[in-house]
Structure formats: structure tokens, C-alpha cells
Amino acid sequence: MTWPRRVPPVHVTVDCDGEQHTISWRRGALVLEGHDAAADEALVALGGERPACLEVRRSWRLGYIEEEPPAPAAGLVRSLSSVARWMSGGAPRPVVLPERLRRLREASVLHTWGRGLRDRTAGTETQAAFLDRAIARRVRDLIAERGPSGVDIEVVVAEAVAVEGRRVAVTRDWLTRVWVPGLERDGDGVVLAVAEDGTAAVVTWAHDGDEWLLVVSG
């Protein structure tokens, strides 16, 4: 798996047994900084209480992304949460991941399914098309939230960021460079890309006579 190498390490703090413990993610691995996970799992198997950090790790492994049952139009990734709940069997319901980890897990699910580890009989779309469609839907929903109702928007994944009228193009690395770090919102605009120097390309709505258009800055 190569895509995690492009994502900086993530650190979150969890209230665990009355103490603040750090859980870190780096280069694809989740690390419980305050635990000997193997020893703690052995204690749990003998009837001990499961520490909160281990519950976070369990949710991560199950791919538990959303707390609420998915709506009919929620899409594939959020629907995976119901699968994760089912996979937990008789164990307690998985906990909701801390937000930064939740975003990261969602991105990893998208990449995994986009690599083709899904039922090939479910459809004929290519791996790249699956990932591109998920990214385009996410960007389109973010832009629509900030615009007038009933206005059509087209979002595609392309080689370069571009905005023309109500058509927006983003690159595939939007998922890891913008969505995972939580940079997708900028005031009334939506971030389409972040350059190496931190400069963001932001799209906002503008009223041009009788028509609403999208404009990009940065």
C-alpha cells in the first residue's frame, strides 16, 4: 500500500481509564501509544474491561465509519458501517472513531475498494472509475451545500484543477491532500487543492446577472 506515504502522521487523544492516551497513525499503521495491546487483549479475554483505546482499534479494524444507520442514498462507503456492525457479532457496538481517524479510515476504505478488492460481479466499472466517482460525489456535495438550491453542478476527476461555469475538475489526490487533513472547507468556499507551499485553490459561488457560477481563487 503506497498511498499512506503521502499522508502526514495523525495523532489523537483518547480518554482511557481516566488518563489521556495518544493513538497515532503513520504510514498505514495504527499505534496505541499507552498500551501493550497484546497484553491488554489477553486480559480482556480473561474477563477484564476493554480499554477505550482498544475499542478505537476495534472500530478501525472493522472499518466502522458512521454512527447512524446509513440512509438509502448514503452510498457505498457509509453503508460499510452497517457491515462493520454486523461483523462485530455479539461484541458491543463499535465506538465512533475520533474525527481525524474517521476521515482517514474512510479514505483507506475508498482506496482499498478502488484497488479492486470488491466483488467483481457487482458491476463492470473499473477500479479508477470507482474511486473517481466517490471523490467527485464528495466534492459536489460540499459545493452544493454552499450554493443555491436546484442548481446543477458537474464535478469530474481530471489531471488538473479547473473551474468553468458550474463544471469543476479536481485531481485524485484531493482525497488524501484535502479531505483526510480536514481542509475541505474555507469560509464559504470549498478547497479543491492544496499546493506544497500550503496555498489553497478555493471555489466559491458568484451571482452573474441571472446566473449562478463557480469561481476559483488561489
C-alpha positions in Angstrom: 0.0 0.0 0.0 1.7 3.2 -1.1 -0.9 5.9 -0.7 -0.4 6.4 3.1 3.2 7.5 2.5 1.8 10.8 1.1 -0.3 11.5 4.3 1.4 13.0 7.3 1.1 11.2 10.7 -2.1 11.7 12.6 -2.3 11.8 16.4 -5.5 11.9 18.5 -6.0 11.9 22.3 -8.5 9.4 23.9 -9.8 9.4 27.5 -8.8 5.9 28.5 -9.3 4.7 32.1 -9.1 8.2 33.5 -6.0 9.1 31.6 -5.3 10.9 28.3 -3.7 8.4 25.9 -2.4 9.1 22.4 -3.3 7.0 19.4 -1.2 7.5 16.3 -1.5 6.6 12.7 1.6 6.7 10.5 2.3 5.1 7.1 -0.7 2.9 7.3 -0.3 1.6 10.9 -2.4 2.4 13.9 -0.4 2.5 17.1 -1.7 2.6 20.7 1.0 4.7 22.4 -0.1 3.9 26.0 -0.7 0.2 25.8 0.8 -3.2 25.3 -2.1 -4.1 23.0 -1.4 -7.9 23.0 -1.2 -8.0 26.9 -4.4 -5.9 27.2 -6.3 -8.2 24.7 -5.2 -11.2 26.8 -6.7 -9.5 30.0 -9.9 -8.8 28.1 -10.1 -12.4 27.0 -9.9 -13.4 30.7 -12.9 -11.1 31.6 -11.3 -7.8 32.1 -12.7 -4.5 31.0 -11.7 -3.4 27.5 -9.8 -0.1 27.5 -11.2 2.7 25.4 -8.0 2.7 23.2 -8.6 -1.0 22.3 -12.2 -0.1 21.4 -10.9 2.5 19.0 -8.6 -0.1 17.4 -11.5 -2.5 17.1 -13.6 0.1 15.2 -10.6 0.9 13.0 -10.2 -2.8 12.1 -13.9 -3.2 11.4 -14.0 -0.1 9.2 -16.7 1.4 11.4 -17.2 4.9 9.8 -20.6 6.2 10.7 -22.6 6.1 13.9 -26.1 6.2 12.5 -27.6 3.6 10.1 -26.9 4.7 6.5 -29.7 6.4 4.6 -30.7 4.8 1.3 -28.7 7.4 -0.7 -25.7 7.4 1.6 -23.5 5.5 -0.8 -21.2 2.5 -0.5 -18.7 3.7 2.0 -21.1 4.8 4.7 -23.1 1.6 4.1 -20.0 -0.3 5.1 -20.6 0.8 8.7 -23.7 -1.5 8.9 -21.5 -4.3 7.6 -18.9 -3.5 10.3 -21.7 -3.6 13.0 -22.7 -7.0 11.7 -19.1 -8.2 11.7 -18.8 -7.3 15.4 -21.1 -10.3 16.2 -22.0 -10.5 19.9 -19.4 -7.9 20.9 -20.5 -4.4 22.0 -21.4 -1.9 19.3 -18.2 -0.4 17.8 -17.3 3.1 19.0 -17.2 6.1 16.6 -13.7 6.9 15.7 -12.2 10.3 16.6 -12.9 12.6 13.6 -9.4 12.7 12.2 -9.1 8.9 12.3 -12.6 8.5 10.9 -11.7 10.6 7.9 -8.5 8.6 7.4 -10.4 5.3 7.7 -12.9 6.4 5.2 -10.1 7.3 2.8 -8.4 4.0 3.3 -11.7 2.2 2.6 -12.1 4.1 -0.6 -8.6 3.2 -1.7 -8.9 -0.4 -0.8 -12.2 -0.8 -2.7 -10.8 1.3 -5.5 -7.9 -1.2 -5.9 -10.4 -3.8 -6.8 -10.9 -5.7 -3.5 -14.6 -5.8 -4.1 -17.0 -8.2 -5.7 -16.1 -8.1 -9.3 -19.5 -9.5 -10.2 -21.2 -6.4 -8.7 -20.5 -4.3 -11.7 -18.3 -3.6 -14.6 -16.8 -0.2 -13.7 -13.0 0.0 -13.5 -11.1 0.5 -10.2 -10.2 4.0 -11.2 -13.8 4.9 -12.1 -15.0 3.7 -8.7 -12.5 5.9 -6.8 -13.1 8.9 -9.1 -16.9 8.7 -8.7 -16.6 8.7 -4.9 -14.3 11.7 -4.9 -16.5 13.6 -7.4 -19.6 12.9 -5.3 -17.9 14.2 -2.2 -16.8 17.4 -3.8 -20.1 18.0 -5.5 -22.0 17.6 -2.2 -19.7 20.1 -0.4 -20.1 22.7 -3.2 -23.9 22.2 -3.3 -24.2 22.8 0.5 -22.9 26.3 0.0 -24.8 27.2 -3.2 -28.4 28.0 -4.3 -30.8 25.1 -4.3 -31.7 23.4 -7.5 -28.6 24.4 -9.4 -26.9 21.6 -11.3 -23.2 21.1 -10.7 -20.8 18.8 -12.6 -17.7 17.5 -10.8 -15.1 15.3 -12.5 -11.7 13.9 -11.6 -9.0 15.0 -14.1 -5.3 15.7 -14.4 -5.6 19.3 -13.2 -7.9 21.5 -11.2 -10.2 23.6 -13.3 -13.5 25.6 -12.9 -15.7 26.6 -15.8 -19.2 27.8 -15.2 -20.7 25.2 -13.0 -18.2 22.4 -14.0 -15.4 21.6 -11.6 -12.4 19.3 -12.1 -10.3 18.0 -9.2 -7.4 15.6 -9.1 -7.5 12.2 -7.5 -5.2 13.2 -4.6 -8.0 15.5 -3.3 -8.9 12.6 -1.1 -5.6 12.4 0.8 -4.3 16.0 0.5 -7.6 17.8 1.3 -10.3 15.5 2.7 -8.1 13.5 5.2 -6.5 16.5 6.8 -9.9 18.2 7.1 -9.1 21.1 4.8 -12.1 20.9 2.5 -13.9 23.9 3.9 -12.6 27.5 3.7 -15.2 30.0 4.8 -18.0 30.0 2.2 -15.8 28.1 -0.3 -14.6 24.5 -0.9 -10.9 23.7 -1.2 -10.1 21.9 -4.5 -6.4 21.5 -3.9 -3.6 22.4 -1.6 -0.1 23.1 -3.0 3.2 22.1 -1.4 3.6 25.6 0.0 0.1 25.4 1.6 -1.6 27.6 -1.0 -5.2 26.5 -1.4 -7.4 26.7 -4.6 -10.8 27.6 -3.3 -14.1 27.5 -5.3 -17.0 29.8 -4.3 -20.3 30.8 -5.7 -20.8 34.1 -7.5 -24.0 35.6 -9.0 -23.6 36.8 -12.5 -26.7 38.6 -13.7 -29.4 35.9 -13.7 -27.0 33.0 -13.4 -25.0 31.4 -10.5 -21.5 30.5 -11.5 -18.5 29.0 -9.7 -15.2 30.9 -9.4 -11.8 29.7 -8.1 -9.2 31.7 -6.2 -5.7 30.8 -5.0 
